[in-house]
Amino acid sequence: MNRIRLPLLFITLLFLSCFPLPALGQDSAAGLDRMISQIESKFPSLEGYVVDVQGAQLILDLKLGQDLKPGDHLKVMRLGDEIIHPVTKKKLGRRETDLGRAEVVEVRKDYSIARMDNPGVPVKKGDAVRSFFRKISILVSPIRTPKGSKVDAAELGLEIESRLNEHPRFQVPTFDLRVWARENKVTFNQIPGPEHLLALQSEVDVDYLLMPSVTGAGKQAVMDYRLVSAVDGDVVAQSRLMTDAPIKSARTDQTRRKARRKAPRSGGVQADFGGDGDGPLEFATKQEFEFEIVDMDTGDVNGDGKTDYVFISPDRVRFYKFVDQKFKQVSVYRAPEKGSQFISVDVADINGNGRDEIFVTCNVGQRLQSFVLELVKGKKRFTLIEDEMNLYFRVIKPEKRKPMLLVQEPGHDRPFRPSIFEYSWKGDEYEEIRELELPHIPGRPLVTIYGFTLANITPTKALETIFLDSNYHLRVYSAKGRLLVKSDEYYGHDPRVIDVALKEQIPGIHNSDGDVQAVPYRGRLSASHKGKQRFLLIPHNHRFGGSLVDRMTVVNNSSLVVLGIDREGVHKVFETRKQSGYLAAHGIAPASNPSRKWVHSVHVASLGDLGLGKKISTIFTYSW
């Protein structure tokens, strides 16, 4: 699976220049921007001069009002000639020669004393000192609101964190403060005591706590905040300001009835899924990873009856546990071949030994070399039980049925052959047991095992065929091949492509004989149930330009959609808030409370100009 290629990027930039996006409103952000500016003003850069040298000690004159304390470190520099712009003749500054580092040992009313780390450096009167640039680590406490408040506190908290992370001076550690507070019985109605701050410092490297509270809602909201030291609890900054606080949305019974009235009558094909609004998912936590997550799945890998999480990055299989609402890595398996590019991962017990296998679809060069891992009893490392398989894997897990291992083969000159097979474990290897009978679609467009599932969503006991078609519309066919649902709205639209067995291609570009070459990847479709209700979870990557550019896949942001399924048809129950980047994967896992489930969605964003820099992944976790 390759990244968006340069020709497509050129088309994107051309389109952007012709159709500029509307400017985002600034009024709603003014309150948060003002808060960030107020906080920034509390951390000015320290600057001054050496006024005397006494052995290894330096007598410093710093600007008035600067926050300096013993233990602070300063850079010592010798200033040289002025730097003048050759054309404008504007003074750009002075040349600087670094001399070393000095530590402040004493702060007095009119001057300060510092000591050079290297006493042998010849520091002179008139040399300059300046503080080192360091990012300030800030954790945002859960936003306090009055009982019955309409403010979406979780959304506002994420927005504050986002603003802090965007600022060059600040960073928000990846740490679930809400879980920690619950475990340590801290409410943040008041500043945590010394024992709690000490416990917090032992778990996360943080400088300050930002403690906001909000009254009112919408543009009439008033936010009070305190910025306190995470070391001693001292209040560094506090203020009250107006802000535009997001309001919780509500899905009324009337809206739901309107949505259901759009369901098809018997014999018809449903196209409109209707309404949108709050549904079964409640935001719980998020966690950031400094690498690209390509795909994920869940299962019981070590046979202990507990849920395990398997992530893949481009060339690593990563085994995680989800403990106290935090992912903790257990082990890593490196790709067996150099140049490996992982495409997908699936977890299921197909060989029936009580431990789930891990099926990794792997591309090396222009050929698939997929493999299967298992954690053999008595061993701590993964065992390779099958390798060099020229197959794509996808496991689907129909409710109340055994998992099904689906495979598809690449062609000699194209990524996929059209047939999809089910495999099973026989003896000591995986073997084909049947070819799936796919519904007849006019034009016979390619259907792949990605963006494909079998599930029972009608009152019959037979499995319906559900997939995203070549135009990214959701289709549902009955077991007899009758089209039941075709969505008007598009889903999927993952920007990644599969180009196995091909040279450089762009998705949607045709060769001389008219065949589409590189095949767009389609994310996992997950059928699930809560009680007697049935649902389908489906990725929704929001393209730039909407439907104006049919073949261009440039994703601005993404969300996870929950579709409800009942006897009247399919309707949209819920859609998570849009997050930056594309939705790379999602998974459903049982929670400790048997009446709840965890839903995890993985969003991948690129840093740097034009999104071509390092990729980072954020997992948003919801309680269902």
N, C-alpha and C positions, 0 to 999 in steps of 0.2 A: 504494500500500500504506500503510495508516494504522496508527496506534498503537492499543493497546487503549483503548476509549473509556470515558467516565466511568460510564455505567450498569453496565458489566461490572466496573469497579473497585469500585463500591458493593456489587455481589453478592459480590465476592471478600472485601471487608472483613467483610460480614455472615457469610460462611462461616467466616472466620478466627475470629470471635468465638464462633461456636458449636462449632467443632472445633479447639481450639488444638493446635498441633504439640507433640510431646513434647520436653522439654528435652534438649539435647545434653549428653552426658557431659562433665564437666569434668576428671576425673582425667587423661585422656590428654593434655590441654593444659597441665597444671600445670607440667611441666618447661619447655616453651617460654615460657609466661607468666613464669616465674621468670627465665629468661634475658633476656627483654625488659626486665623490671623492673631487673635488675642493670645492663644497658646504659644504661637511662634515667637511673639514679642517677649515672652518670658525666658527665651533661650538665645540671647544675642551672642554673636561671635565675640570672643575676648581678644582685645588688641591692646598693645602698649609698647613701651620701650625700656631698654636696660639703661638705668641712670647711673649705676655704679657696679663695679665688680670687686668682690672681696674674696679672693681665693676661688673656691668652687661655688660660692654664694653669689647670687645676682640680686641686686636691688631693682625692683620693677616699679614703673609708674604706669598704671592702667587707667583707662577711661573711667570717669565717675559713674557709679550706679551699676557696675558690672558684677554679676554674681560669681564670686571667686571664693574657693574654700581650700584648705590644706588637702593635699592629695591630688588636686587637679594637675593635669599635664599640659604644658605649652610647648609649641614649636619655636625654636630660636632661629632667627634668620639675619643675614647681613644684607642690607639694601644697597643696590648698586645704582647705575645710571638710569635716568628716566627713559622709558620706551615711547618714542614718538611715531605716530602713524605716518608713513612716507608720503601719503597723498593728502589726507585731511589735516595733517599736522596736529591732530588731537593727541593729548597725553593719555596713554593707555595704562600707565603705572610705572613701577620700577622693577628692575631686575632683582631677583631674590636668590640668595645662596643659603641652603639649609645648613645649619651648624649642629643641630642635634635637638635633644629633648630635655626640658627642665621640669622638675616637680615642685609645685608650690608647697612650702613647709610652714609658712606663717603669713597671716593676713593682718595688716595694721591699718590704722585710720587713713594715713596719707601715702603709704607704700606697701609693697608686699615683698617677701623674700622667697626665692626659689633656689634650687640646687640642681646643677647640671648632672645628667646621668653619667656623662663622660667628663670628669674634671679636667682632662687634658685639652679640651677644645678651647682655643683662644677667643673667648667672647670679649667684646669691647663695648664701651659706652656708646649709646646710640643704636646698637643692634635692636631689631624689632622682635616682639614675641606675639604669638597668635595661637588661639586654641585649635586643637586638631578637630577636623570634621568627624563627627560621630552621629550616627542615627540614634534618635531617642525612641526607646521602646515604650509603647503605651497600650494598655489593655482597656477596653471599653466595658464597663459593667452593664448588666441588664438594665434597660431604661425603666425607671419607675414611673408609673402612671396611676391616676386615681381609679378606684373600682368602677367598672362600667365604662371606662374610657373607650372612645372609638379609634384611638391612635393605634396604628400597626407598629408596635414597639420593635418587633423583630426586624421589620423592613427598615425602620429608621436607624436601628443599631448597625445594620449592615452598611447603610449609606455613610454613617459616621466613620466606620472602619475603612471604607473605600476611600473617603476623603483623606484620612490620615495616611494610608498607604501611598496615595498619589503624591503626597508632599515629600520633597527630597530630604527633609530633616527627620521625618517620623516613620515608624514602622509598627505594625500590629503583629505581635507574635501569634503563631498558630497554636492556640491554647483555648480550650473550652472553659471559660471563666464561670459560666453558669453551672456546669457540672461540678466544678471545684467548690463553688459556693454552697451547692446543695450538700455535698459530702462533708463540708466543714461548718455547716449551719451558719453561713454568713448571708445576710439579707441585703447589704449595701444601703439600708436605710440610714446608716451612719458609717463613718470611716472605720474600716476594720482595725481591730486592736493589734498590738505588737506581735502577739503570738500567732495571729492569723497571717499577718504580713510576712513573718518569718517562714511560716509553712508555705506561703505562696512563692517566696523567693527560692525555696528548695526545689520547686517543681518547674519554674519558668524564669527566664532571664528578662525581667521587666523593670523599667525605671519609674513609671507613673501609672496611676489608675485614673481614668476619666469616668466620673460618676454623674450621668445626666438624669434629669427627671423632666417630665412634660405634663403640662395641663392644657386643656383645650384640644382642638384638633384642626386639621386643615391649615389654612393661612392665618388663622387666629390663634395658633398654638404658641404657648410660651414655654421656653426651655431654660431651666436652671442647670448649671453644671459646676462641678468642682474638679479640679485637677490636683490630685494628692500624690505625695511621694509614696512609692511602693516599698520604701525602706523604713521610714519613720512615721508616715501618715501625715506629715505637714502639708497644709493647703498651699499650693503654689499659685493657683489662679482660680477665680470663681467669677461668675457673671450670670446675668439674666438677659435673654434676648428673644426676639420674635423669630419664628421659623415656620416653614410650611411642612407640617408633619403628615405623613401618609395616613390615609384612613382605611380601616378594614373594610373590605367589600363583603357584601352579603348576598347569598343566593336564596331568594324567597321561594315559598311553595308555588306562588303564582308563576314565577320564572320557570320553575321546573315543569309545571303543567304545560306552559307554552312550548317548552323544548320537546315534550313528549308528543304534543299534538302534531309535531312535524315528522313523526315516525311514519314509515310506510304502511299502507294497507296491505292486506294479504296479496301476495303475488307481485308486489311492486319492488322497485330498487330504491333503497334509501340513499339520498345524496347529502342532505343537510343534517348535521348532528346537533344543531341548536345550541342553546345557552352556554354561559360561562360564569364562573364565580367560585366562591369558597366551597371546598369539598372536604374529602376525608383526610387529606394530608396536612400535618402541622409541622412547621419547621422546627427542627431540634438542634442541629449543630452543623458546622462546616469545618473542613480541614484541608489545608493546602499542601501540595506535594511539589517538590522542586524537580519534577521530571514529567514527561508525557505519559499519561495512562492511555493505552490503546484500547483496552477492553477489560471487562471484569465479569466474574461469575461467582456464585456461592455454592457451597455444598459441605459435605462432611469428609474432608480429605484424610484425616488421621483416624477415623473410625471411633471417635469418643462420643458421638451423638450430638456434638455441638457444631454450630455453624462456623465454617471457615471461609475466608475471602481470598480469592485469587485474582491478582491484577497482573496485566502484562504491560511493560513498557516496550519500546521498539525491539530490544534484544534481551529482556530479562523477564522471568516468571517470578512473581513476588507473592509470598504467602503471608497473610495478615490475620490477626484477630481483632474483633471489635469489642473493646472492653471499656466500660464507663464512658460510652459515647465517644471513644477515640480509637482510631486505627493504630495498631501496634504491629510492626513487622516482626515476623518469626524467622523466615529464611528466604533466600534468593537462589534461583537457578539460572545460570547463564546459558545463552544460546550455544548449542553444540557446534555450530558452524560460524566462521567469520562471515560478516556481510549479511547475517540473518535479519529479516524484517518480519516481526510478528504481525499477523493480521487479526486473529481472534483467539479467544480462549473460552472453553466450556468445561463444566465440572459435573460429573455424574458417575454413578456406579453401574457401568454397562456390563462389566465382567462378573458382577454378582458376588464379590468377595467381602462386601461390607465396608469397603473403602472406595470413595469416589476417585475415579481417574481424572487427570487433567489433560484435555485435548487442546493442543496448540497448533493452529494453522500458521505455517511459517513459509516465507518466501525467501529463497536464496538465488540471487541473480534473476534468471527468467524461468525458474522452476520452483515448484512447491517441494519442500522437504519437511512436511509436518511430522509431529511426533506426539507420543502419549507418555505422561509421567504418572507415577504412583508412589505413594509413601508406604513402602512395604513395612509390615509389622516387624518391630525390633530394630529398624534402621531409622536414623535421624535425617538422612538425606533422601532426596527424591531419586527414584529408580526409573531409568528409561526403559519402558516395556515395549514400545514400538517406535521406529524412526524411519526417516526417508520415505514417508508416504506421500505420494503425489495426489493429495486430496485436500479439499476444503472441509472443515468440520463445523457443524452446528448442532448443539443438543437442544431439543425442545422438551418441555416438561408439562404435558397436559395434566389437568387436575384429575386426581384419583386414578392415574395410570402410571406405568413405568416410564422413565425418561426414554426418549428416542434419539438415537444417534443418526443424524442425517449427514450425507456426504455428497459432494459434487466434484466432478473432475474438470481440470483445465483442458482446453483443446491444444493442438500443436501450434496454432497461430492466433489463439484468442484466449481470454482469461477463463471462460466457462463453456463447458458443454451443456446442452439444455436439460439433460436428465438429472433427476435427484433420486438418490437411493437411501434406503434405510440399512444400516449395518448393525450387526450383533456380534457378541463374543461366542466363538465356537472353538472348543478345544483349547488352543493356545494362541489364537489370533482373531482379529476382527474380520468378518466376512459379510458380503452382501446377502440380504435376505429377501429384498423386494425393491422394485422400482415404484416410486410414488406416481399415482395417476393424477396429473395436474389438470385443472379445468381448461377447456378450450377457450382461447381468447382470440378474437379476430386479429389477423396479422402475426399471431404467435410471437409476441414480444418475449424477450428473455426473462425468466424468473429464476432468481438465485436463492440459495439457502439463507442469505442475509436479508433481513427485513421480511422474514417468512416464519410462519408458525402454523401449527394445527391445534385447534382448541374447540371445545364444545360450548358454543355460545347460544344455541337454540334449545328448545325443549326436547329435541331428539337426543339420543345417546351417541349419535355419530359425530365424528370430528369434522368441523368446517375448516376450509383452507383460507388462511388470512395472509395477505402480503401487501407490500408497497409495489405498485406497478412502475413501469418505466417513466411515468410522469409524476411519480411520488404521491399518487392518490391511493388511499387505503381501499382495498377490495376484500370482500368476504364472499366466498362461494360455499354453497351447500355441498354435502357429501355426494350429491348426484350431479354436481357441476352447474347448478343454477346460481346466477349472480344475485346476491342478496343486498349487498352494500357496495357503493362506490362513492367515496367522499368527494365533495366539491373542493374542500380544503386540501392542500398538500401537507405532507408530513415528511419526516426523514430529512432529506437534503443535506446529508453529511458531505463536507467538502473533500473527504478523502476518496481516493480511487484505487482500484485493483487493476494492475497492468501486467499480471503474470503472462509469460509467453509473448510479450510485445516489446517493441522498441518504444522510444519516447512518443507518447500520445497525449492528447487532451480529451477529457470526457466530452462526448457529444460531437466530436469531429469525425467525419466519415472518410473512409479510404475510397479508392476508385470503384470498388464493387458495391459500395453502399453500406457495408457492415460497420456498426459502431464498435470501436476498438476498446479503449480503456473503459472499465465498468465502474460507475459510481458505487461506493460502499453504502449499505443501508443498515442502520442500527437494529438492535434486538427489539422484537415485539414480545411483551410479557403478558400472558393471560393469568389472572389471579381472581380470588374470591374473598369476600368478607361475609361470613354467615351464608345467607342464601343469595347474596348479591354477587354478580360477576362483573369483572372489569378487564379492560385492556389498557396497558401502559405503552405509550408510543413516543419516540423522540420527535421533537419539533425544532429544527434548526431554521432560524428566521433569516432568509436571504436578503442581501442588499438588492433593492430594486423590485422586490416582490415578484409578481408574475410578468413584469415588463421584459425581463431577460430570461427566457425559458431555459436556456442551457448553461447559464452562468451560475455557479455555486460559490458565492462569496457570503460567508455567514457573519452577521453582526453579533448576534446573540442567540441564545437557545433556551428551551424550556422542556419540561416533561408533561405530557398530556395524559390525563386519566379519562378514559371513555367508559361510561356505564352501559351495561348490556342487560336488557330485559325483553319480555315478550313483545313489547311495542317497537323494539329496534335498538339503535345505538345513539347515545347522546353524550355530549361532553359534560363531565361532572366537575372537572378541575384542571387547571393548568398552573404549574409552578411559575413563580416570577422569573422573568427573563434574566439570564446571567451572561456575562461576557464570554465570547468564544463559542465553540461548537460543543454539542452534547455527544461525548465520545462513547458513553456506555451508561447503563443503569442496572440496578439489581434489587431484588426483593428478598428479605430474610426475616425469619421469625424473631420476635423480641422475647425478653424474659417473661413479660406479661402475655399469656397465651391469647388474649383478646386483641393484641396489637402486633403490628409488623413494622420493620424498618424498610424504608425505601431510600435508596442511595442513587443520586445522579451525578455523573462525572462530567465536568465542563473543562475544556482545554482551551487556553488562550496563549497567544504568542506575544512575547515582549519585543521591544525595539520598533524601529520605523517599519511601517507597512506590514507589521505582523510577521516579519521574517526572522525574528530573534529566537531566543530560548523559549521553549514551551513549558508552561507550568499547568498543573491540574488542581482543581478544587472539587472536593466531594461535598455536596450538600445532602444532609440526611434529614429525612422527614419521618415523623411517627404517624402510622396509619392504624 
